[in-house]
């Protein structure tokens, strides 16, 4: 008798074996096994019928359990690697959010769009999240409750960009589209479309408010131009016509709205001074080998880490808004630059086009998304080391990522009041005020919130 199975379990197994052999018409083998296992006459044909299929069910059940065990072991391995990459001091449950990174699974998955998601944007005060899609619509979600609040219709082509901004107490939502227009929506009036801005000659790729409390909006287009608009009057106050007239895929302002960085089809990244009348960029960053998909200025909180990467003796002053830039491209790489043009570091890890970048509010990490369906977290304090990968964060290409702003933040405040030579002061570093919430959008028609 087996030492592993009890007497009852052994009897059940023996009967299942005989029933299985009988069911496949192996009568000779069945009779031999029945005789050797000494199954009595009580195990008649009717009883045998009851045991048919039991062995197959047990066998397939074991296979399913083995598969589940392998999946759990993979998850444990991923979590263990994440834990080992986290400094010991950051493992306390009472830690500040400085070292927070998104979990492997989202807190919410929003499904309602009928085509690929192209862009997302957080309301600066409320728990509203806007998403734009190739189905021509914008949807407003409550990211905390996980509910759809409303659907905005107005564009007649794919929505390609979204951003919240405007004067304090009068937050507006701006959207842009392949229909050549930019639309302004007023959340205080049930998201009524209060203004449509026309002037671009081709698809509008991106829109961003110069600051979160500014009425000036910047847009980039496939017509090769960048325009700055006054959203209160609807007038275009400045046009930058690039020399190459190449499709500009993305544009992003510095935290004080004084500088712009743009990139696109010509594989170059341009740095523009908003107040300058010069039609040429202040700097051109060359190094990518395919279209630029995303570009963003580094926040002052990251200057300490990036200065070390760049080999600088000390970080730039936190009041300076144009020091370092991160870019992502279709060549599958992320590049970190000094704003004057010098390449600092190339981050390699994605297996497809890099589509979105955000800096962690603490300045320690850079998060990226790509068409390889992953979210990757790069630790700038460890020379840009890849410390976390969320595989299959979506079921298709990930097109965008945004970080929820803090409702108490003051984007126009002097950064030097909270930093010393680019590094956080001790009293403020212990009390970060930002939200640990990010949102991503994908070609799988889903918006996911990680919090």
C-alpha positions as CSV (number, residue, x, y, z in Angstrom):
1,X,0.0,0.0,0.0
2,X,1.3,3.5,-0.9
3,X,2.5,5.5,2.1
4,X,1.2,8.7,0.5
5,X,-2.4,7.7,0.0
6,X,-4.8,6.6,2.7
7,X,-6.6,3.3,2.3
8,X,-9.8,5.2,1.1
9,X,-7.8,7.3,-1.4
10,X,-6.1,4.2,-2.8
11,X,-9.4,2.4,-3.3
12,X,-10.8,5.4,-5.1
13,X,-7.8,5.6,-7.4
14,X,-7.9,1.9,-8.2
15,X,-11.6,2.1,-9.1
16,X,-11.0,5.1,-11.2
17,X,-8.2,3.3,-13.1
18,X,-10.4,0.3,-13.9
19,X,-13.3,2.6,-14.9
20,X,-11.0,4.6,-17.2
21,X,-9.7,1.4,-18.9
22,X,-13.3,0.2,-19.3
23,X,-14.4,3.5,-20.9
24,X,-11.6,3.2,-23.6
25,X,-12.6,-0.4,-24.3
26,X,-9.4,-1.8,-22.9
27,X,-11.3,-4.8,-21.4
28,X,-8.3,-7.1,-21.1
29,X,-6.2,-4.5,-19.3
30,X,-9.2,-3.6,-17.1
31,X,-9.8,-7.3,-16.1
32,X,-6.1,-7.7,-15.3
33,X,-6.0,-4.6,-13.2
34,X,-9.2,-5.6,-11.4
35,X,-7.8,-9.0,-10.6
36,X,-4.4,-7.7,-9.4
37,X,-6.0,-5.0,-7.2
38,X,-8.5,-7.5,-5.9
39,X,-11.6,-5.4,-6.4
40,X,-14.5,-7.5,-5.2
41,X,-17.8,-8.3,-6.9
42,X,-19.2,-5.2,-5.3
43,X,-17.5,-3.2,-8.0
44,X,-20.1,-4.1,-10.6
45,X,-20.8,-2.4,-14.0
46,X,-23.1,0.2,-12.5
47,X,-20.5,1.3,-9.9
48,X,-17.9,1.3,-12.6
49,X,-20.0,3.8,-14.6
50,X,-20.1,6.2,-11.7
51,X,-16.3,6.3,-11.6
52,X,-15.9,7.0,-15.4
53,X,-14.4,10.4,-16.1
54,X,-13.1,10.8,-12.5
55,X,-9.5,10.1,-13.4
56,X,-9.6,12.6,-16.3
57,X,-11.1,15.3,-14.1
58,X,-8.4,14.8,-11.5
59,X,-5.6,14.9,-14.1
60,X,-6.8,18.1,-15.8
61,X,-7.4,19.6,-12.4
62,X,-3.7,19.0,-11.5
63,X,-2.6,20.6,-14.8
64,X,-4.7,23.7,-14.0
65,X,-3.2,23.9,-10.5
66,X,0.4,23.5,-11.9
67,X,-0.3,26.4,-14.3
68,X,-1.6,28.6,-11.5
69,X,1.4,27.7,-9.3
70,X,3.7,28.8,-12.1
71,X,1.9,32.1,-12.5
72,X,2.0,32.7,-8.8
73,X,5.7,31.9,-8.7
74,X,6.3,34.4,-11.5
75,X,4.4,37.1,-9.6
76,X,6.3,36.3,-6.4
77,X,9.6,36.5,-8.3
78,X,8.6,39.9,-9.7
79,X,7.6,41.2,-6.3
80,X,10.8,39.9,-4.7
81,X,12.9,41.7,-7.3
82,X,10.9,44.9,-6.7
83,X,11.4,44.5,-2.9
84,X,15.2,43.9,-3.3
85,X,15.4,47.1,-5.5
86,X,13.7,49.2,-2.8
87,X,16.0,50.7,-0.2
88,X,15.5,49.1,3.2
89,X,14.5,52.5,4.7
90,X,11.6,52.8,2.3
91,X,10.0,49.5,3.3
92,X,8.1,50.8,6.3
93,X,4.4,51.1,6.0
94,X,4.6,54.6,7.4
95,X,6.9,55.8,4.7
96,X,6.2,59.0,2.7
97,X,5.2,58.5,-1.0
98,X,8.7,59.5,-2.3
99,X,9.4,55.9,-3.2
100,X,6.0,54.9,-4.4
101,X,5.7,53.1,-7.7
102,X,2.6,51.6,-9.3
103,X,1.5,48.1,-8.3
104,X,1.4,45.2,-10.8
105,X,-2.5,45.5,-10.9
106,X,-4.6,48.6,-11.5
107,X,-7.0,49.9,-9.0
108,X,-9.6,50.6,-11.7
109,X,-10.1,49.7,-15.3
110,X,-12.4,51.9,-17.3
111,X,-14.2,50.5,-20.3
112,X,-16.6,52.5,-22.5
113,X,-14.6,53.9,-25.5
114,X,-15.2,52.1,-28.8
115,X,-11.7,52.7,-30.2
116,X,-8.1,53.2,-29.1
117,X,-7.4,55.6,-26.2
118,X,-4.9,58.3,-27.3
119,X,-4.7,60.7,-24.3
120,X,-5.6,61.2,-20.6
121,X,-5.6,64.2,-18.3
122,X,-6.4,64.7,-14.6
123,X,-8.5,67.6,-13.2
124,X,-6.2,69.7,-10.9
125,X,-8.6,69.7,-8.0
126,X,-11.4,67.1,-8.3
127,X,-11.1,63.4,-8.8
128,X,-12.0,63.7,-12.5
129,X,-10.1,62.0,-15.2
130,X,-10.6,62.8,-18.9
131,X,-9.8,60.4,-21.7
132,X,-9.7,61.0,-25.4
133,X,-10.1,58.3,-28.1
134,X,-10.0,57.6,-31.8
135,X,-13.8,57.1,-31.5
136,X,-14.0,61.0,-31.6
137,X,-15.2,61.3,-28.0
138,X,-13.9,62.4,-24.6
139,X,-15.1,60.7,-21.5
140,X,-15.0,62.0,-18.0
141,X,-14.5,59.5,-15.2
142,X,-14.3,59.7,-11.4
143,X,-11.0,57.9,-10.8
144,X,-11.6,57.5,-7.1
145,X,-15.1,55.9,-7.4
146,X,-14.3,54.2,-10.7
147,X,-17.4,55.6,-12.4
148,X,-18.1,57.2,-15.8
149,X,-19.5,60.7,-15.3
150,X,-20.2,61.9,-18.9
151,X,-19.3,61.6,-22.5
152,X,-18.3,64.7,-24.5
153,X,-19.0,64.8,-28.3
154,X,-18.0,67.5,-30.6
155,X,-14.9,66.5,-32.5
156,X,-15.4,64.8,-35.9
157,X,-12.1,63.0,-36.0
158,X,-9.9,61.2,-33.5
159,X,-9.1,63.1,-30.2
160,X,-5.3,63.3,-29.9
161,X,-4.6,65.5,-26.8
162,X,-6.1,66.7,-23.6
163,X,-5.1,69.0,-20.7
164,X,-6.7,70.8,-17.8
165,X,-5.8,74.4,-16.9
166,X,-6.9,78.0,-16.8
167,X,-7.2,80.6,-14.1
168,X,-7.8,79.5,-10.5
169,X,-11.4,78.9,-9.8
170,X,-12.1,78.6,-13.5
171,X,-10.5,75.3,-14.6
172,X,-11.0,74.5,-18.3
173,X,-10.4,71.3,-20.3
174,X,-8.7,71.7,-23.7
175,X,-8.8,69.0,-26.4
176,X,-7.3,68.7,-29.8
177,X,-8.1,66.5,-32.8
178,X,-7.3,65.3,-36.2
179,X,-10.2,67.5,-37.4
180,X,-7.7,70.4,-37.2
181,X,-9.4,72.1,-34.2
182,X,-8.9,72.7,-30.5
183,X,-12.0,72.7,-28.3
184,X,-12.3,74.3,-24.9
185,X,-14.8,72.7,-22.4
186,X,-16.0,74.3,-19.2
187,X,-16.4,71.8,-16.3
188,X,-18.4,74.3,-14.3
189,X,-21.1,74.4,-17.0
190,X,-21.5,70.6,-17.4
191,X,-18.5,70.5,-19.7
192,X,-20.1,72.8,-22.3
193,X,-18.0,73.4,-25.4
194,X,-17.5,77.2,-24.9
195,X,-14.9,77.8,-27.7
196,X,-13.4,76.2,-30.7
197,X,-9.9,77.3,-31.8
198,X,-9.1,77.0,-35.5
199,X,-5.8,77.9,-37.3
200,X,-3.8,74.8,-37.8
201,X,-3.6,73.4,-41.4
202,X,-3.3,69.7,-40.4
203,X,-4.0,67.4,-37.5
204,X,-3.4,68.8,-34.1
205,X,-1.2,66.4,-32.2
206,X,-0.9,67.8,-28.6
207,X,-2.2,70.6,-26.4
208,X,-0.9,71.8,-23.0
209,X,-1.6,74.8,-20.8
210,X,1.7,76.8,-20.3
211,X,1.0,76.4,-16.5
212,X,-1.9,74.9,-14.7
213,X,-3.2,78.4,-13.7
214,X,-2.6,80.1,-17.1
215,X,-5.0,81.1,-19.8
216,X,-2.3,80.5,-22.4
217,X,-2.4,77.1,-24.3
218,X,0.2,75.7,-26.6
219,X,-0.5,73.3,-29.4
220,X,1.6,71.3,-31.8
221,X,0.5,70.1,-35.3
222,X,1.3,67.9,-38.2
223,X,1.5,71.2,-40.2
224,X,4.9,71.7,-38.6
225,X,3.9,74.6,-36.4
226,X,3.5,75.4,-32.7
227,X,0.8,77.9,-31.7
228,X,0.1,79.7,-28.5
229,X,-3.5,80.6,-27.8
230,X,-5.4,82.8,-25.3
231,X,-8.3,80.5,-24.3
232,X,-10.4,83.4,-23.0
233,X,-10.4,85.3,-26.3
234,X,-9.8,82.4,-28.6
235,X,-7.0,84.3,-30.4
236,X,-3.7,82.8,-31.5
237,X,-1.1,85.1,-29.9
238,X,2.0,83.4,-31.3
239,X,3.0,81.0,-34.1
240,X,6.3,79.2,-34.3
241,X,6.8,77.8,-37.8
242,X,9.6,75.2,-37.7
243,X,12.2,75.2,-40.4
244,X,11.7,71.6,-41.5
245,X,7.8,71.9,-41.5
246,X,7.9,68.4,-40.2
247,X,5.1,66.8,-38.2
248,X,5.4,67.8,-34.5
249,X,4.2,64.8,-32.4
250,X,4.5,66.3,-28.9
251,X,5.1,69.6,-27.1
252,X,5.6,70.2,-23.4
253,X,6.1,73.4,-21.4
254,X,8.5,74.0,-18.5
255,X,6.9,74.3,-15.0
256,X,6.9,78.1,-15.2
257,X,5.7,78.3,-18.8
258,X,8.8,80.1,-20.1
259,X,10.2,77.3,-22.2
260,X,8.8,74.6,-24.6
261,X,10.3,71.4,-25.8
262,X,9.0,69.7,-29.0
263,X,9.7,66.6,-31.0
264,X,8.4,64.7,-34.0
265,X,9.0,63.3,-37.4
266,X,12.3,64.9,-38.1
267,X,13.9,62.9,-35.2
268,X,15.1,66.0,-33.5
269,X,14.1,67.7,-30.3
270,X,13.8,71.5,-30.2
271,X,13.9,73.8,-27.2
272,X,12.0,77.1,-27.5
273,X,11.9,80.2,-25.4
274,X,8.3,81.4,-25.3
275,X,9.1,85.1,-25.0
276,X,11.6,85.1,-27.8
277,X,10.8,86.5,-31.3
278,X,13.5,84.3,-32.8
279,X,12.1,81.7,-35.2
280,X,14.9,79.3,-34.5
281,X,15.1,77.1,-31.4
282,X,17.5,77.9,-28.5
283,X,18.8,74.3,-28.7
284,X,18.4,71.2,-30.9
285,X,18.9,67.8,-29.5
286,X,20.0,65.1,-32.0
287,X,20.5,61.5,-31.3
288,X,17.3,59.5,-31.8
289,X,17.1,57.3,-34.9
290,X,13.3,57.4,-35.5
291,X,10.3,59.7,-34.8
292,X,10.1,61.4,-31.5
293,X,6.9,60.4,-29.7
294,X,7.1,62.2,-26.3
295,X,9.2,64.8,-24.6
296,X,9.1,66.4,-21.2
297,X,11.2,68.8,-19.0
298,X,12.6,67.4,-15.8
299,X,11.2,69.0,-12.6
300,X,13.6,70.7,-10.2
301,X,13.2,67.8,-7.7
302,X,15.2,65.6,-10.1
303,X,18.1,68.0,-10.7
304,X,20.2,66.4,-8.0
305,X,20.0,63.0,-9.5
306,X,20.4,64.2,-13.1
307,X,23.3,66.5,-12.2
308,X,25.1,63.4,-10.9
309,X,24.4,61.5,-14.0
310,X,25.6,64.4,-16.1
311,X,28.8,64.6,-14.1
312,X,28.1,68.1,-12.7
313,X,29.7,69.2,-9.4
314,X,26.4,70.6,-8.1
315,X,22.8,70.7,-9.4
316,X,21.4,73.7,-11.1
317,X,19.3,76.1,-9.1
318,X,15.7,75.0,-8.6
319,X,14.4,78.3,-9.9
320,X,15.8,77.4,-13.3
321,X,13.1,75.7,-15.4
322,X,15.1,74.6,-18.5
323,X,17.9,72.3,-17.4
324,X,17.2,68.7,-18.3
325,X,14.9,66.9,-20.7
326,X,13.6,63.4,-21.3
327,X,12.5,62.1,-24.7
328,X,11.1,58.8,-26.0
329,X,11.0,57.7,-29.6
330,X,10.1,55.0,-32.1
331,X,13.7,53.7,-31.9
332,X,12.6,52.1,-28.5
333,X,14.9,54.3,-26.4
334,X,14.6,57.0,-23.8
335,X,17.2,59.7,-23.8
336,X,18.1,62.1,-21.0
337,X,19.6,65.4,-22.1
338,X,21.0,68.6,-20.8
339,X,18.7,71.3,-22.2
340,X,21.7,72.9,-24.0
341,X,22.0,69.9,-26.2
342,X,24.4,67.4,-24.5
343,X,23.2,63.8,-24.3
344,X,23.4,62.5,-20.7
345,X,22.1,59.0,-20.8
346,X,20.2,56.6,-23.0
347,X,17.8,54.2,-21.3
348,X,17.4,50.9,-23.1
349,X,14.7,48.3,-22.2
350,X,11.5,48.8,-24.1
351,X,10.8,46.4,-27.0
352,X,8.7,48.8,-29.0
353,X,7.9,52.5,-29.6
354,X,8.1,54.6,-26.4
355,X,4.9,56.5,-26.2
356,X,4.8,58.4,-22.9
357,X,7.0,59.7,-20.1
358,X,6.4,61.2,-16.7
359,X,8.7,62.1,-13.9
360,X,7.9,61.0,-10.4
361,X,7.0,64.1,-8.3
362,X,9.9,63.2,-5.9
363,X,12.3,63.5,-8.8
364,X,13.7,60.1,-8.1
365,X,12.1,58.1,-10.9
366,X,11.1,58.4,-14.5
367,X,8.1,56.3,-15.7
368,X,7.6,55.3,-19.3
369,X,5.0,53.4,-21.3
370,X,5.4,51.9,-24.8
371,X,3.8,49.7,-27.5
372,X,5.4,46.7,-25.8
373,X,2.4,46.9,-23.3
374,X,4.7,47.6,-20.3
375,X,5.1,50.4,-17.7
376,X,8.8,50.7,-16.8
377,X,10.2,52.6,-13.8
378,X,13.8,54.0,-14.0
379,X,15.6,55.0,-10.8
380,X,17.5,58.2,-11.5
381,X,19.3,57.9,-8.2
382,X,20.8,54.6,-9.4
383,X,22.1,56.0,-12.8
384,X,18.8,55.4,-14.5
385,X,18.6,51.7,-13.6
386,X,15.4,49.9,-14.5
387,X,14.0,48.9,-11.1
388,X,10.4,47.8,-12.0
389,X,8.5,46.5,-15.1
390,X,4.8,46.0,-15.1
391,X,4.3,43.5,-17.9
392,X,1.0,43.4,-19.8
393,X,-0.2,46.6,-18.0
394,X,-2.6,46.7,-20.9
395,X,-3.6,44.1,-23.5
396,X,-2.5,46.3,-26.4
397,X,-0.2,49.3,-27.2
398,X,0.0,51.8,-24.3
399,X,-0.3,55.3,-25.8
400,X,-0.3,57.7,-22.8
401,X,0.5,58.2,-19.1
402,X,-0.3,61.0,-16.7
403,X,0.3,61.6,-13.0
404,X,-2.5,63.1,-10.9
405,X,-1.6,66.6,-9.6
406,X,-1.8,67.4,-5.9
407,X,-4.9,69.5,-5.2
408,X,-2.9,71.6,-2.8
409,X,0.0,72.2,-5.2
410,X,0.9,75.7,-6.3
411,X,2.5,75.5,-9.7
412,X,3.4,79.1,-9.7
413,X,5.1,79.0,-6.4
414,X,8.9,79.6,-6.2
415,X,10.4,76.1,-6.3
416,X,13.4,77.4,-4.3
417,X,11.1,77.7,-1.3
418,X,10.9,73.9,-1.2
419,X,14.4,73.0,-2.5
420,X,18.0,73.8,-1.9
421,X,20.2,73.7,-5.0
422,X,17.8,71.3,-6.6
423,X,17.5,69.0,-3.6
424,X,14.4,69.0,-1.3
425,X,14.8,70.7,2.1
426,X,14.6,68.3,5.0
427,X,11.4,69.7,6.4
428,X,9.6,69.5,3.1
429,X,11.1,66.2,2.0
430,X,9.5,64.5,4.9
431,X,6.1,65.7,4.0
432,X,5.5,65.3,0.2
433,X,2.1,66.5,-0.7
434,X,1.6,64.7,-4.1
435,X,-1.0,62.0,-4.9
436,X,0.3,58.6,-5.7
437,X,-2.0,58.0,-8.7
438,X,-1.3,57.5,-12.4
439,X,-3.5,56.8,-15.4
440,X,-2.7,55.1,-18.6
441,X,-4.6,54.7,-21.9
442,X,-4.2,52.0,-24.5
443,X,-5.2,50.8,-27.9
444,X,-7.2,48.1,-26.0
445,X,-9.8,50.8,-25.5
446,X,-9.3,50.8,-21.7
447,X,-8.1,53.4,-19.2
448,X,-6.4,52.1,-16.2
449,X,-5.7,53.8,-12.9
450,X,-2.9,52.7,-10.6
451,X,-3.0,54.1,-7.1
